[in-house]
């Protein structure tokens, strides 16, 4: 989990102010914390959603250089989404966190699906046909894990969180890709990190042969 001086400063500020607000007005703590946490919004998540949506609309190209460039772009989106997710866990209230985390999960899942789309041709052009045949399934598994994980984050017996529009949009795409690739997606509660890691382990590493 990423930790930065800036994040730690914000956390300390929130903790300090929380004590003041708790003493003076216990019923308004979450509202006041939200007011001093402008980061707990959809600005970053929305920006990342627009980026991944733009990639989905734009052809990735058909050369190895073009596909590698798309891969780098998707990796950047994934990294930014994970960093933002980690930051929000430190600065948002329990009421603020689920909706934006839900949206970030949709971004992550969609980025993995786009990686799965280009993986066969990308690795084939790199003379790694065994990787081309095995990588898409692992990427689809990572996409499903991202969505399943966010749906698992609820305190019983509270109802499951309302899914973000992006998650509702990505989920049928993911299921269709999985069916086409012959990937059996487990139930949400069984889509654990252990399961995802086992799927990753099935990928045959890329060891290019001489063309």
C-alpha positions as CSV (number, residue, x, y, z in Angstrom):
1,X,0.0,0.0,0.0
2,X,1.4,3.4,-1.0
3,X,2.2,5.8,1.8
4,X,3.4,9.4,1.1
5,X,4.3,12.3,3.3
6,X,1.4,14.2,1.9
7,X,-1.1,11.4,2.7
8,X,0.2,11.0,6.2
9,X,-0.1,14.7,6.8
10,X,-3.7,14.7,5.6
11,X,-4.4,11.7,7.9
12,X,-3.0,13.5,10.9
13,X,-4.9,16.6,10.1
14,X,-8.2,14.6,9.8
15,X,-7.4,12.8,13.1
16,X,-6.7,16.0,14.9
17,X,-9.8,17.8,13.6
18,X,-11.9,14.7,14.3
19,X,-11.1,14.9,18.0
20,X,-12.2,18.5,18.1
21,X,-15.4,17.8,16.2
22,X,-16.2,14.8,18.3
23,X,-16.0,16.8,21.5
24,X,-18.1,19.6,20.2
25,X,-20.7,17.9,18.0
26,X,-20.7,14.1,17.9
27,X,-23.6,13.9,15.5
28,X,-21.8,15.9,12.8
29,X,-18.5,14.2,12.7
30,X,-18.8,12.5,9.3
31,X,-20.2,15.6,7.7
32,X,-17.4,17.8,8.9
33,X,-14.7,15.2,8.0
34,X,-16.2,15.1,4.5
35,X,-16.0,18.9,4.3
36,X,-12.2,18.9,4.9
37,X,-11.6,15.9,2.7
38,X,-12.0,17.2,-0.9
39,X,-10.0,14.1,-2.0
40,X,-13.0,11.9,-1.1
41,X,-14.8,12.6,-4.4
42,X,-14.9,11.3,-7.9
43,X,-12.3,13.6,-9.6
44,X,-9.5,11.1,-9.9
45,X,-11.8,8.1,-10.4
46,X,-13.7,10.0,-13.1
47,X,-10.5,11.1,-14.8
48,X,-9.3,7.5,-14.9
49,X,-12.7,6.3,-16.2
50,X,-12.5,8.8,-19.1
51,X,-9.0,7.5,-19.9
52,X,-9.9,3.9,-20.0
53,X,-13.1,4.7,-21.9
54,X,-11.1,6.5,-24.5
55,X,-8.7,3.5,-24.9
56,X,-11.7,1.3,-25.4
57,X,-13.0,3.5,-28.2
58,X,-9.6,3.8,-29.9
59,X,-8.0,1.1,-31.9
60,X,-4.8,-0.2,-30.3
61,X,-3.1,-0.6,-33.6
62,X,-1.6,-3.8,-35.0
63,X,2.1,-3.4,-34.7
64,X,4.2,-4.5,-31.7
65,X,5.2,-0.9,-30.9
66,X,1.6,0.3,-31.0
67,X,0.4,-2.6,-28.8
68,X,3.2,-2.0,-26.3
69,X,2.3,1.6,-26.2
70,X,-1.3,0.7,-25.4
71,X,-0.1,-1.8,-22.7
72,X,2.0,1.0,-21.1
73,X,-1.0,3.3,-21.1
74,X,-3.2,0.6,-19.4
75,X,-0.5,-0.2,-16.9
76,X,-0.4,3.5,-16.0
77,X,-4.2,3.6,-15.5
78,X,-4.0,0.5,-13.3
79,X,-1.2,1.9,-11.2
80,X,-2.9,5.3,-10.7
81,X,-6.2,3.6,-9.8
82,X,-4.5,1.4,-7.1
83,X,-2.6,4.4,-5.7
84,X,-5.9,6.4,-5.5
85,X,-7.6,3.4,-3.9
86,X,-4.9,3.2,-1.2
87,X,-5.0,6.9,-0.5
88,X,-8.8,7.0,-0.1
89,X,-8.7,4.2,2.4
90,X,-6.6,6.5,4.6
91,X,-8.6,9.8,4.3
92,X,-12.2,8.9,3.6
93,X,-15.0,8.0,6.1
94,X,-16.7,4.6,5.9
95,X,-19.7,6.4,4.3
96,X,-17.7,8.1,1.7
97,X,-15.4,5.3,0.7
98,X,-17.6,2.6,-0.9
99,X,-19.0,4.5,-3.9
100,X,-15.7,5.8,-5.2
101,X,-13.9,2.6,-4.5
102,X,-16.6,0.9,-6.5
103,X,-15.9,3.2,-9.5
104,X,-12.2,2.6,-9.2
105,X,-12.8,-1.2,-9.3
106,X,-14.7,-0.7,-12.5
107,X,-11.7,1.2,-14.0
108,X,-9.3,-1.5,-12.9
109,X,-11.5,-4.3,-14.3
110,X,-12.0,-2.6,-17.6
111,X,-8.2,-1.9,-18.0
112,X,-7.5,-5.6,-17.4
113,X,-10.1,-6.6,-20.0
114,X,-8.4,-4.2,-22.6
115,X,-5.1,-5.8,-21.7
116,X,-6.7,-9.3,-22.3
117,X,-7.9,-8.1,-25.7
118,X,-4.5,-7.1,-27.0
119,X,-2.4,-9.9,-25.2
120,X,-2.8,-12.6,-27.9
121,X,-1.6,-10.4,-30.8
122,X,1.0,-8.6,-28.7
123,X,2.7,-11.7,-27.5
124,X,2.4,-13.4,-30.9
125,X,4.2,-10.5,-32.5
126,X,6.9,-10.9,-29.8
127,X,7.2,-14.6,-30.7
128,X,5.7,-15.7,-27.4
129,X,2.8,-17.8,-28.6
130,X,2.5,-19.8,-25.3
131,X,2.2,-16.6,-23.4
132,X,-0.3,-15.3,-26.0
133,X,-2.5,-18.4,-25.3
134,X,-2.4,-18.2,-21.5
135,X,-2.2,-14.5,-20.5
136,X,-5.7,-13.5,-21.5
137,X,-7.3,-15.9,-19.0
138,X,-5.2,-14.6,-16.1
139,X,-6.1,-11.0,-17.1
140,X,-9.8,-11.8,-17.2
141,X,-9.4,-13.4,-13.7
142,X,-7.7,-10.2,-12.4
143,X,-10.7,-8.2,-13.8
144,X,-13.2,-10.4,-12.1
145,X,-11.3,-10.3,-8.8
146,X,-11.3,-6.5,-8.9
147,X,-15.1,-6.4,-9.2
148,X,-15.7,-9.2,-6.8
149,X,-13.5,-7.7,-4.2
150,X,-15.4,-4.4,-4.2
151,X,-18.7,-6.3,-3.9
152,X,-17.3,-8.2,-0.9
153,X,-16.5,-5.0,1.1
154,X,-19.6,-4.7,3.2
155,X,-20.2,-5.1,6.9
156,X,-22.7,-7.8,7.7
157,X,-25.6,-7.6,8.1
158,X,-25.6,-4.4,6.1
159,X,-26.9,-4.8,2.5
160,X,-24.3,-5.0,-0.3
161,X,-23.3,-1.6,-1.7
162,X,-25.0,-0.2,-4.8
163,X,-22.9,-1.0,-7.8
164,X,-21.5,2.0,-9.6
165,X,-22.7,2.6,-13.2
166,X,-19.3,1.7,-14.5
167,X,-19.3,-1.6,-12.7
168,X,-22.7,-2.4,-14.2
169,X,-21.4,-1.5,-17.6
170,X,-18.2,-3.5,-17.3
171,X,-19.6,-6.7,-15.7
172,X,-21.5,-8.0,-18.8
173,X,-18.5,-7.3,-21.0
174,X,-16.3,-9.3,-18.6
175,X,-18.7,-12.2,-18.5
176,X,-18.9,-12.2,-22.3
177,X,-15.1,-12.2,-22.6
178,X,-14.8,-15.0,-20.1
179,X,-17.3,-17.1,-21.9
180,X,-15.5,-16.5,-25.2
181,X,-12.2,-17.5,-23.7
182,X,-13.6,-20.5,-21.9
183,X,-12.9,-19.0,-18.5
184,X,-15.2,-20.2,-15.6
185,X,-15.7,-17.3,-13.2
186,X,-16.3,-18.3,-9.6
187,X,-19.1,-16.8,-7.5
188,X,-18.3,-13.4,-6.1
189,X,-17.5,-14.8,-2.6
190,X,-15.1,-17.4,-4.1
191,X,-13.2,-14.9,-6.2
192,X,-10.4,-14.5,-3.7
193,X,-6.8,-13.3,-4.0
194,X,-5.7,-16.9,-3.7
195,X,-7.8,-17.8,-6.7
196,X,-6.6,-14.9,-8.7
197,X,-2.9,-15.7,-7.9
198,X,-3.5,-19.3,-9.0
199,X,-4.7,-18.1,-12.4
200,X,-1.7,-15.8,-12.7
201,X,0.6,-18.8,-12.0
202,X,-0.8,-20.5,-15.1
203,X,0.6,-17.9,-17.5
204,X,3.6,-19.3,-19.4
205,X,6.4,-16.7,-19.2
206,X,7.4,-15.0,-22.4
207,X,10.7,-16.5,-23.7
208,X,10.9,-15.2,-27.3
209,X,12.1,-17.7,-29.9
210,X,14.3,-16.7,-32.8
211,X,11.9,-15.4,-35.6
